[in-house]
């Protein structure tokens, strides 16, 4: 940017005065345009990412297209303003916004990165920022010498204090990722600070040269507004993968603070360049360092006490710090303008700020590294031709368990030794032959070079919360006095009364958010009530030692299977595992629980050495799915369900709740597999629920018809924590009806226990035909369809057929 001499400046100031309100109106309309377009860009990207997070297979990821449209509109409109506006101060303002808009276009590649790939996002951000810094310096050769020997910020102690106050809420409420995550986000923050200081420095320096009077409060407020809009544009360019919701709060507001830095720097415009950089770096990097941005998605974090709440509080606290700092400067403007702290006080303030943050972190914060992990899938997976299909279920479970453990121990030997040599903590698995390892780039690169490795998946880890969320409770204090419509629709009440079958002798395995083991509907049927918790409860998330449930989902789904008044099979027993404590799982935690269902082991025991398949489950309920955002691909659990099926364990699964996206919306394991019995949802009128996911299964290329059956799943009343009840909807509540009916069938005819194929066949053959309308894309000319499979679950006829089975 070129400077003008004093006479030119005075001439232009005179011209500006003569033009009256025209420049003001132009500036206002240009500002509103930037706010509207940038706000729309942030909102649309956030909305697209929310949808992608829920159903990555359901829509095309067109974030890059919208970003290109946004950047193009911004560049074109602001370029025209720069070209045609002759007023120097407006031209300089528009140039700053134009630079930000060009950088927003440069950020288009960020929109191709998967939602949960935060390290890749950081690496691309670092590359883009570094390139922008290089280009900026290359085209500013005239000022290179000036920038290489800057005038120090005289009041850097005050700047350190402000940054510390901005950081305290993040340090208190957040938690660090891995050391690699922290380093990458710190580097990207530093680079953002450098780039911002270069561009904002130019703006402040040139803008001041076109002001023919002393600096006033109104001047730096206007300067701050210009910088605010520039940072809003930069936020639209750089924020991604859920970060928009906090970045838009923390970053643009610092515009006024950055303008005020010059006041803290002896009142000399431009000499606060490094203060600008430090504050901008902090505002950009603090959210990224202390929170994993993909944990802010509403699907997993919208409940009270979750990550979104703590990140929002941190963001608004930083916002208030920036606002208060500017207000204090405004009130004491004349005094601060010429203030220079004593030389000894600056390092003292820096030391106090660092020490205070250290106390907050080590005394009140979440100390440690909490980075993402990787799940290594081995090439060798078990085949179960040697398992005796006619044996009893206990024998089959033992044979399968022994074969799986032997294969995993043998094929993982070299990789385990290599990880041991690197001092890496890892967890081996056998139900899928795999290992969960640290998720850093260095470890992943080494693992990919190992000949036994098939592929490496993400295994996302939720960072700890500042406080444990309160236990969710239902809206009803009393349970049903008679069987609910869902139980009478499938004929479960007739099974109890006419066939005298209630599920006695059957063991249900439940993997979900947990279970309130003290609930009046569930307490009597808990196997651990008489045997203890050792082989009957596992919590890989929070290491609780007895059945608990914060979210309530697991208590509700289990209540539909074995609830005293709410369940299909009230006399069946249950034991459980927590695989989804905070509504975001990963391949490892799902396998922790599936292994516990096959061969339970003592809490804090070794699944390989201490597993006891004689205590395993007969029927599994899985009211969950593992989408790509949780690290799963289509085939990750195929070896696991093959093993469970070979072991004679019946696996029931919910179809998913993405039917709004149309056919081919059954996309997530376990629902997609052929030897898993998948349930869609109907309402009390027998109509297909709008949310119920539809087949066919295309994510694995099979074209398989799914779901297999439909069951009540809309407005279902069931148990909820602390002896409350709740009406809820979702295929999560359809699947348990199937598990309960299988428990009734096996209880009615013990010779059917462990015979999964004929059990599925009976369920299919006895299903009631669907008479109501289904989506045209789900219809088939013959046989099952991709909306309700073989029809509507019929407990009474299924149990009668089970009794007749020989």
N, C-alpha and C positions, 0 to 999 in steps of 0.2 A: 504494500500500500504506500502510495507516494504522499509526501508531506507538502504543505503549501506555506508560502511566506506570509508574514503578518498582514501585508496589504491585501493579498488575495483573501485571507481569512476574514478581514474586516468587511471586504466587499461582499463576500458570500453571506456573512451575518446580516448585512444590510439588506441583501436580496431576500433572505429568509423572512425578515421582518415585513418587507413590502408585500410578500405573498399571503399574508394574513393567515386564515385558518386552513388553507389548502394543505400545507405539509402535515398539520396535525391530523386532519381527516384521513389523509393518505396513510399516515403511520398507524392510526387506529384500525383502519380496514385491513392493512397488511398484518397487523398483530392478530386480529381476530381470525384471519385466514390461516395463519400459522397455528394458532391454538386449535381451531376447528379441525384442520386436516391432521395435525399431529395427534390430537386426542382421538380422532376416529381411527387412525392407524394403530394406536396402542390398544384401543378397545377391540378392534376387529382381530388383531393378532392374538390377543388374550383369549377371545372367544373361540377362534379356530383351534388354538392349542388345548382349550378345555375339551372341545369335541374330539380332537385327535387322541387326547389322553384317555377318554372314555372308550373310543372305538377307533383304533389306528387303522383298521382295515375298512372302515365304513366310508370314508371320504378321501378325496384326493388332497394331498397337502399342497395347497396353493398359497402358502404364506409368502413365498418369494414373488409371486405374481402381484399380490397386493402391495408388497414393499416396493416393487418396481414402479407401480402406478403412483404410490405416494411420493417416492423420490422424484419421479419425472414431473409430477404436478408442481412440487415444491421448487425444483430447479428452474423449470420454465417460467413460473410466475415471478419468482424472486430475481431471476436473471433479467427479466424485462424491467423490473423496478430499478435494478442496478444500472441498466443501460440507459433508461430514459430519465431517471431522476437526476437533477443537477445540483441539488442542495447537498453540500459535503457531508453534513452530519447524518442525513438520511441515507446517503449513498454508503457511508461507512457501516451503518447499521445493517443495511441490506446485504452488504458484502459478507458480514459475519454470518448472517443467516444462510447465505448462499453456500458458504464453505461447509456449514453444518449439513445442508441438504445434499451436497455432493458426497459427503461422508456417509450419509444415510443410504445413498445408492451403492457406495462401496461395500456396505454391510449386507447386501443381498445374499451373499454366500452363507451367512449365518442361518438363513431360513431353510437350508437343506439339511441341517444337522438334526438327528433324532432328538426328541424331547428330553430324554433322560441322559443324553451324552454331554454332561457338564464339562468334563475335561476337554473334549474336542471343541466345545463351544469356547472355552477359555483360550485354547491354542489358536483358534481362528481369530478371536478378538485381539490377541497379542500380535498376531501377524498383521492384521489390518491397521492397528494403531501404530505399529512400528513403521509400516510403509508410509502412513500419513505423516508421521514425524519426519521421516527421511525426505519426502517430497516437499514438505513445508520448509525445512532447512535448506534444501537444494535451491528453492526459488527465493530464498531470502539471504543470499550470500552477503549482501551488503550489511546485514545485521548480525552475521555469525560471530564476529569478534565481540560485539556488544553483549550478546547472550552468553558467550563463553566466560565473560567476566562480569557477572551481574552485580548490581548493588544489593547487598544483603538486606533481608527484611529486618528492620530494626527491632520490631516487637515480636520476634518469633516465639517468645515465651507465651504471649497471649494467644497466638495462633495455635500453639500446642495445647493450651488449655481448652480452647473452643473445640478442637478436634477430639480431645479426650472426652469432653461432655457429649459430643455427637456419638462417640463410640461406646459409652458406658452401657447403654441399653442393649446394644448388640452383644457385647461381651457377657452381660448378665443373662439375657434371655436365649441367646443362641448357643451353638456348639460348632466346633471346628470339624471340617471334613478330614481327609487324610492330609499328610504333610505335603503331598503333591498338589492336592486341591488348593490348599492354603497358599502355597508358593505361586501357583499359576494365577490365582485371583489377585494376589498381591502384586505380581508383575503387571497384570493387565490394569490394575488400579494406578500404579506408578506411571505407566505409559499414557493412560488417559489423563492423568494430572499434568504430565509434560505437554501433551498435545493441547489440552485446554488452556494451559498457561501461555503457550505460544500464540494461539489464536486470540484469546481474550486480551493478552498483553498488547497485541497489535491494535485491537479495538480501543482499549483504554488510552493508549498512547496517541493514536491518530485522532480519536474523538476529542481529546483534551485540546489538541492544537487548534480546534475549530470552536473553542469557547473563549470569548473575549472578556471574561470576568472570573473572579475567584470562585472556587468550588462551593456549592451550596448543598444543603440536604436534599433538595429536590433534584439536583443534578445526579447524585449517586443513586437516588431512588430510580430515576429514569434509566441510568446506566444499568442498574441491577435488573430492571425489567427487560431490557434488551438481552442481557446475558441469560436471564431466565428463559426467554424464548429460544435462544441458541441451545441451551442445555436441554430444553424440551425436545428439540429436533434431534439432538444427540441421543437422548433417551429412546426416542422412536427408532433410531438406527441400531442401537446396541442392545437394548433390553429384549430378551428372548427366553423361551422355555419357562415361562411363569414369572420371570423377574419384573415384568412391567408393573405389577401391582404394588411393589415397594419402591422401585426405582423412580417412578413418577412422583412419589412423595418426597424422596430424599434428595434427588439430584437437582431438578430445576430450581427449587426454593433457595439453593445456595447462590443463585445469581446475585442477589442483593448482598450476600455476605462476601462474595468475591469482589464486588465493586467496592465494598467497605474496607477491604484489606488495604487498599491504597491509603485510606485515612489512617490506619494503624501503622503505615509505613511513612511516617513523617509528613503525611499529607501530600507527598510527591507522587503524582500519577505515574503508573508504570513500574515503580520500584517494588511493588508488591508481587512481582511475577512469580516468585517461588512460594509465597504464601498462597497465591491463587492455585498453584499446582498442588500443594499439600492438601488444601481443603477439597479441591475437586477430586483428588485421588481418594481421599477418605470417603466422600459422599458416594463415589462410584463403587468402591471395593468393599466397604463394610458389610452391606447386605450379602454380597457374594461370598465373602469369607465365612460369615457366621451362620448362614442358612443355606441349605441345599434348595435351589430355586424350584426344582420339580416337586418338592414337598408342599409347595403352596397351591397346587391344583386343588380345586374345590372338591373333587371326587374323593380325595383322601384326607382333606384338611379343613373341611367346613364346619365340623362339630366344635363346640366350645372346648377350650383348653388345648386345642391342637396347634400345629406349627403356624398356621395362618394367623391365629390370634397373636402369638408372641412376635412374629415378624412384623405384623401391623403395628403393634405397640412400639416396637423398636423404631420403625420408620417414622411414626408420628412424634416420638420423643426427639429424634434427630431434627425433624421439621421444626419443632418448638425451639430447640436450641438455636437453630439458624435464625429464626424469627426474633427471639429474645436478644441475640447478639446484635442484630441490626437495630433493634429498638434502642438498646443501650447506647449504641454509637450515635444514633439520631439525637437522643436526649442530651448526650455529652459531646455533641459534634465539635464545638469550638475547642473544648479541652483536649479531645483526642487528636484533633488535627495536628497539633504540634507536640504531641506526647512522644517521648522516647524513653523507654524503660531503662533503668540503670543496667549496665552491662552484666552485673552479677545476678540480677533477678531473672533474666531470660533462662539460663540453664537450670536455675532452681525450679521455675515453673514447669520446664520440660521434665525434670526429674520427678516432681510431685505428680504430674499428669501420668507418667508411665507407672509410677509406684501405685497410684490409686487404681488404675486399670488392672494392674497385677493382683491387687487385693480382691477386686471384684471377681476376677476370673478364678483365682485359686481358692477363694473362700466361699463365694456364692455361685460361681458359674459351673458349667459342665466341662470338667477337666478331661482332656484326652483327645485322641484322634478318632473320628467316626466316619471314615471314608467308605465309599462304595466298594463292593467286592465283585469278584468274577466267579462264574460257575463253569468249570472245565468238564466237558462231556468227553468221555473216552470213546475210542473207536469200538472196542469190544463190549458188546451188551449181551446179556444172557439169553439163551434159547432154552425152552423148558420141555423138550421132547421126552426127557427121562422121568418127568414127574408122573406119578400114577394117578390118572384122572379119576379112577373109581375109588381111590382111598378116601378115608374120612378127612374132614377139613383140617384137623389138627396135624395129621400126617403130611398132608399136602403143604401146609404152611411151613412145617419144619424142613421138608425137602427143598422148597423154594428158597427159604432163608439160608440154608447151608450152601446151596449152589451160588447164590448171589454174593455172599461174604467171601467165599473162596475165590471167585472171579475177580472181585474188586481188590482184595489183598494182593493177588498175584500181578494184576496188570497195572496197579497204581504204585508198585514198589519203587521204581526209579524216580518218578515224579515226587513222591513223598520224601525220598532221600535228598533230592535237589532242593526242595523247599526247606527241609531241616537244615541243610548246609547254609541256606541264606537267612536263617533265623525267622522265616515267615510262618505266621500262624495260619493254619488251614484246618478244614474239616472234611474228612472223606465220607463218601456215601456209597451205598451198595444197591439200593432199590433202582436207582439209575446209577450206573457206574460212572462216578464223577467226583470232583473235589471242589469245594468252595475255597477260594484263595484271596489274598489281597488283590484289589482291583487296579493297582497302579500300572502305568504304561510299561515300566521296566519288567515287572513280573509277567505281564501278559505277553510281551515280546518273547521272553524266554520260553514260556509255556507253549506258544505257537510253534516253536522249533522242535518240540518233543514229538517223536514218531507215534506215540500212542494216543495223542490228542486228536479228537475229531473236530471240535469247535469250542469256542469260548463265548459264553453268554454273560450279559450283565446280571449282577445279583444286588439290586439296590438295597441300601441299608438306611433306615430312617434314623436321623440323629435324635438324641434324647431330648425330652421336653424339660422346660424349666420347672414345671410342676406336673404331677400325675393328674390327668383329667378326672373330673368327678364321674362317678358311676352313673350311666344313663338309666333313667327310670321311665316306665310306661305311663300313659295318660289315664289308665284305669287301675283302680285299687282292688277290684274284685274280679275273679275269673268267671267263666261261663257256668251257668247252673245246669245246662243241658248241652248235648253235643252240638258243635257249631255246624253251620251249613256245609262247610267243607268236608266234615266227617260224614254227614248224612248223604251228601252228593255221591261220594264214592262207595257208600254202603258199609263203612267201617262199623257203625253201630249195629248193623244186622249181623256182622261177623261175631261181635261180642255176644249178642243176645241169642241168635239162632244157632251159631256154630260153636259157641263157648270157647272161642280162641281169642287170646289177648296179648300174645307175643312172649309168653313164658319160655325161658330157656335160651333166648336169642340175645347175643351181645352186639350192641350197636357201637360203632366207632365214629366219633364226631370230631371233625377238624374245622375250627372256625375261630371267631373272636374270643372264645372262652365259654364258660358256662357258670352261671350262678348256682353252685352246688347246693346251696341252702334253700333254694326256691321250693315252695311247697309242692309244686308240680313235678319236681325232679329229684328231690333229696332221697326219697325211698328207693329209687331205681338205680342210684349210683353204685356201681360195683365196688368202689372204694369204701363205701359205707361200712362194709364188713371186712374187706381185705386190706384197707389202708390205701394211701395215695401213691405208694411207690411205683406200681405198675399201671396205675389208672389215671394219672394226671401228668401232663408234660407241658411246660410253658417255655419254649425257646426264646420268647421275647423278653419277658420280665422275671423269669425264674420264680414265679409264685409257686407255692408248695401245695396248694389245695385249690379246687375249682373256683375260679373267679371270672367275672366278665364285666369289663368297663363299658364296652360299646353296646352290648345287648343283643347283637345279631345272633350270636351262637346260642344264647339262652332261648331265643324265639324259635330258631330252626329246630333245636333239639326238643323243645316243648311240643312240636307238632308230631314228633315220632313217639316219644315215651311219656309225654305229660300225663299226669293222673287223670285230668279232665279235658286236656287239650290234644292228646296224642292219639295216633292211629293204633299204636301197640303199647298200651300203658304198662304192661307187665314185663316188657323187655328191659334188659339192663344196659347201661351205657358206661363208657369211659371216654376221655376226651383229651384233645391237644390244642394248643393255641397256635394257629398258623397265620392269623390275620388280626393281630391285636390292634393295629391302627389303620386298617383298611388299605394297606399297601404291603403286599407280600413279596417274596422272591423265590426262585427255584429251590434254594437251600431250605428255607423255613417250611415250604410246602412238603419237601421230602422229609424233613425232620418228623413231621406228623404222619406222613404216609408210612414211614418205616416203623413208627410207634404203633400204627394200626396193625401192621403185619407181625411185629415182634416187640411188644412193650419191654421197657427196661427201666431200672430205677432212676429217679431224678438225679441229674448230674452223673449218670452212668454212661457207659460206652455202648452205642447202638450195635457195634460189631460183636463185642465180647459178652455183653450182658443181656442182649435181646433174647426174649423168651417167646417163641412163636406159639407155644401152647396156650398163652394168655391172649392171643390175638383176637381181632374182631371178626365177626361173620358178615356184617353188613356195614358199609360205609356211606355216610351222607357227606356230600361235598357241595355246599351252597356257595361256591366261589369259582372264579375263573382266573387264570393267570395270563394277562395280556402282554403284549410286547413291552409296554412301559414297565412291567415288573421283571423283565429279563427273559421271558419265555418265548420260544419259537414253537411252531406247530408240533414238533415231534419230541420235545424235551421230556415229557412224561409218558411217552408211548412205552418205553421199556418198563416203567413202573406199573402201569395199568395191566400190561401183559403179565407181569409177575403176580400182581394181586389176583388176576383172573385165574392164573394157573394154580394159585394157592387156594382157590375156592371161595374167595371173598367177593361178595356182590358189591359193585360200585355204582352208586346213584349220584347224578350230577345235575345241577341247574343249568338250563340252556343259556342263560344270560339275558340281559335287559336292554338290548340294543335293537329290538325289532322295529323301532322308529326308522331305522336306516334301510329297511326293506329286506329282501331275501339275501341269502349268503351272509347273514349277520350272526350266525353261530360260528364264532371265530376263535374261542379261547379254550385251551386245555382246562379241564378234563372233558368238557362237553363234546368235543369234536370226535372222540375216539369211538371205534366200532364196538369194543367190548365194555363200554361204559353206557349205562342206561340213562338217557338224558331226558329231562322233563321240561316242557313248556308250561305256560300258565293260562288258565281260564278264569273267568269271574263267576259270580253266583248265578248268572243267567246261562252259563255254559258257553259264553262267547270267548273267543281268543282275546287275551289281554293285548293291548296295543304295544306294550313294551316287550312282549315275549319274543326272543330272538328266533329267527327263521333260518332254515337251511336253504340250499345245500351247503355242505362244508367244502369250501374251495381253497382254504389257506394251506391245506396239505396236498391239494391236487386230486383228492379222492372223489369229489362230487357226492359224497355220502349223504343220504337223507337223514336229517336231524330236525327237530328232536324225535325221540322214539315214542313219546307219549305226552299227554297233557294232563295236568292235575290242578286243583284249586291253588291259586297263588295271588289273588287280589282281595284286599280288605280281609285278611285273615287275622283272627284274634289268637294270640299265643302268649306264653310266659315272657316276662321281661325282668331284669334284675330287681332285687330288693322286694320280691313278692308282689310285683306289679304286673300289669298286662298291657299289651299294645296291639292295635290293629295296623297291619303293615301289608305291603304289596311287593311282588317281585318273584321271579322264578326261583329265587332262594327259598321261597316258602312252598313252591310246588314240588321240588325235589324231595324234601322230607316225607311227603305223603307216599312217594314210591318206596323209600327206605322202610317206612312203617308197614306198608303192605307186604313187602318181602319178609319182614320179621313175622307177620301173621302167617304167611304161607309156610315158612320154615318151622314155625312153632306148631302148626297144624300137622305137618308131615316131616318129622326129623330126617327121613331118608332123603329129602330134597336139600338138606343143608350142604352147602359147598358145591352144589350143582348149578353153576351160574347160567349155563346155556339153556337148559330146560326151564329155568326160572324166568329168564327173559322171554322165552317162547310163550309161556303161559300168560305173562303180562300182556304180550302183544295180541294173543288170540282172544283174550277175554275183554279187551278194551271196548268201550262203547263207541260206536261210530259218531263222528262229529257231524252234526246236522246244520250248524250255523256257518255263516260266510267266513271264508279265509281269503287272504290275499291271492290274487290270480297267479302271481309268480311262484306261489308255494304249492299250487295244485298239481296233482299227478293223475294220470288216467286210471292206473291200477295201483293197489297196495298202499303203503304208507305215503304221507305227504310231508312237505317241509314246514308245516305249521304246527300240527299236533301228532305227527307220526302215525301210529296205528289207531289213535283215538283217545278217548278219555278214560283215565284210570278207573278200574272197577274192582274194588277190594273184595266184594262178596263173591263174585264169580271166580276171581283169581284164587281165593282161598278154597273154594269148592273144587276147583280143578287141581289145586295142590294136594288136597286130601285124596283125590282119585289117582294121583300120579304114582306109578310103580317103576 
